[in-house]
Amino acid sequence: MQTPDEIIHQPVRLKIMAALNTLQAGKWLEFVALRAIVKATDGNLGAHLLTLETAGYVLVKKDFAGRKPRTRVCLSRAGREAFSRYVTALHAILEPQITTK
């Protein structure tokens, strides 16, 4: 049986991946909006994004909007594929339980 990806399986990272997966490929989400979605502190979200970025699952872009610094996040192709495998693994775990009830 396939096991869920341990990097994604952590609750905050799962929320991040799920939120980014709803966007079209190549679309970016601002850090502030993502923070509100996952209900995390700046430091907590930053640490989880670093883990996902190191794994190659997200891309992080830092730039300026006018004079204000801006951080945006996008799901990478590898991240989109990893999330799909994660969901498939969960279905494989749950499916036998659903059919036996």
N, C-alpha and C positions, 0 to 999 in steps of 0.2 A: 504494500500500500504506500502510495506517495504521501510524504509528510509535508505539512505547510512550511513555507519559507520562514525561517526563524527571524530574519531581518524584518519582514513585513508583519509577522504575527504579533508583535508588540502593539498594544492598543492605540497609542498615539500615531505610530507609523502606519498602522492599518487605516486610520482615519485620513491621514495625509494622502496615502496612495489612492484611497477610494475617492477623495475629493478631486485629486488631479486627474484621475481616470475618467471623470465625467466631462472633462474638457476635450475638445478636438485635439488631435495630434499637433504638436507645435505651438499650442496656445499656452500663454503664461498667466499665472495667478500671483497677485501681489501678496507679499508676506503678511501684511496687515489683514487682508481678507482671509487668508489661510489660517492665521492665528484665531480669528473669530470662529471659523468653521470648526476647528478641532478643539477650541477652548483650552489653549495652552498659553503659558507665559512666553515671553520673547526668548528667554534662555532655554527653556525646555524645547520649544519648537526648533530653535537654532541647533541644538544638540541632535535632535532626531533627524533634521534635514542633513546635517553633516554625515550621519550614519548612512542615510539613503544615498547621498551624493557619493560617498566613498564606495558604496556598493555599485554605483553606476545606474541607480534607479531614477534619480532626479538630476536635473540641471538647475543650477542657481546662477542668476545673473544680477550683478549689483551695478547700478548706474545712478544717474541723477535725473529727477524730474524738476526742471528749473534748478533751484538751489538745494532742493531736498534730496537726501539720499533715498534710494528706492531699491528694494530687494524683490526679485520675482523668481518664481519657481515653475518648472515645467517637468512633466513626466517624460523621461527618455524612452526611446524605443525599447531598450532592455527592461526598463521599469514597467512599461505597458505589458510586455511579454511575461515578466515575472508576476505581475498582478493577475494576469489571466491564468497562469499556472497555479497560483495560490488559490484562486476561486475554484478551479477544477479540482484541486486537492481537497478542499473543504466539501465540495459536492460528493467526492468519492468516499469521504468519511461519513457524511450524513445520509447518503442514499440508501445504504443497507439498513440503516435504522428506520428510515421512513417507510420502506417497503415491508418491513416485518411487523409494523404496527397495524 
